[in-house]
């Protein structure tokens, strides 16, 4: 009997050690956009630091397409064992809402994800090329009204983060531009720098180097107040577009159903990442503010943002 009890005790101890050992092999982390976009440039230093904290590799898998919908749907259906995770943007809420707008079955639902941590939240900027004749939002609006549908603008895909932001502005300004979708922020920025499109909305972390080099010019920020790194750039509110306020956040997710002990390990690791000096330095260089929320607080934030974005998409309506 004593031998049996010892065997059972050892079995339980082994099981506990196995849980504590997560992760025991490299973890794939889906980024549903092409390299160079905001989820990619923030995700990489975050995951590199998380790997140091949890002593395992967290490997980025870029899966762009459909404004992030392709990669998000893939991650939603992944095995919930902690070895397929996702770093995604606020468009996680917009994609299902846009599917419903067009009468399509959503490719995934938000409830298929377990939020782990909010990493960052950034205001969008309206941007043109450095050699553009438009020196202000007024100049751009006048040009768009003079030639409806004639100004091409780039986005990160239909109803992706940078599509919704631009359509919010266009709707408020009463203008129509020519939408050109790309697979992610890196391609979108390359398109404007390469003169394939004339305007985009993007975030400080993605445009800062190009602005410093004179290749891009920010005309306005979608933030409620001027942004510290761009003190000369007016807000949309200052320019008369009070309802045009738009932030893009970056969050860390697991598929719903992932074991609680795995989620707790990832939450603990994420908290430690936020205190890491190297990660803080990387985010400072990107001009990306750390806005950390743990799982429960992040879930509430996600629910509120999904409700707000759903209303915005209904207002914008069907856009090709």
Secondary structure, 3 states (H helix, E strand, C coil): CHHHHHHHHHHHHHHHHHHHCCCCCCEEEEECCCCCCHHHHHHHHHHHHHHHHHCCCEEEEECCCHHHHHHHHHHHCCCCCCCEEEEEECHHHHHHHHHHHCCCCCCCCHHHEEEEEEEEEEEEEEEEECCCCCCCHHHHHHHHHHCCCCCEEEECCCCCHHHHHHHHHHHHHCCCCEEEECCCHHHHHHHHHCCCCCEEEEEHHHHHHHHHCCCEEEEEECCCCCCHHHCCCCECCCCCCCCCCCEEEEEEEEECCCCHHHHHHHHHHHHHHHCCHHHHHHHHHCCCCEEEEEHHHHHHHHHHHHHHHHHHHHHHCCCC
